[in-house]
């Protein structure tokens, strides 16, 4: 692949090869994302909109302004460069695996014990709400389960917390589930649905960076981390997997994306099905 020219032509906002390398370095340090060298146009397209909002005429001036850990603009920078592709029942084969795990745990756990699930890439909410539907269908409305749903992108979390979707976006759950778990909008909300309170009550949303040093959560029975670590390099993947291993109960279930394979980390997680792993040790 030929090198990107130092000064890129035909750009409304000045964007050089050096700017791109700075973006690559900064997003890797902040979020673990490993941008390959073919992502110049994507970076320009996503960040240039933010630069216009902030009144910058060059990437250099914008990047120079990102200083200090507490600068709120870091979050906007991360939001611009994260990818959010999701849908209800995406990679549907995972949810029967979850149901079986929940059933097994419910039978073996002490009376009154709560099962804990972490959805690491909540995005706009379709995945954690699919998890919640699976919980209620498997264990009933009296299920003792909590779902923590996190994402590094604060903008998509706002959509997730609202729990409102177009009817087309929610059609993948099927008509029976739409009736049971969603409320149809009327008037200005015609053509939209909102998750019912009993579904929303199972899910706790929060912003979380997987590279954060503050992994102080209580142990989880299940972690869904799908199509996240494909954006990390191998050392970062290992570091995140080690942290997940520490915050999972023995025999805990880890579910990952269709293109992710962690067979080289058998000391941490053992493959038990299609992109489903059990915590080792």
Secondary structure, DSSP 8 states (H G I E B T S, - for coil): -----SB-SS-SSB-BHHHHHHHHHHHHHHH-----TT-HHHHHHHHHHHHHHHT-SBHHHHHHT--STT-THHHHHHHHH------TTTTTHHHHHHHHHHHHHHHHS-TT--EEEEES--TTSHHHHHHHHHHHHHH-TT--EEEEEEES-HHHHHHHHHTEEEHHHHGGG-HHHHHHHEEE--GGGTTEEEE-HHHHTTEEEEE--TT-S------EEEEEE-SSGGGS-HHHHHHHHHHHHHTEEEEEEEEE-TT---GGGTTTEEEEETTEEEE--
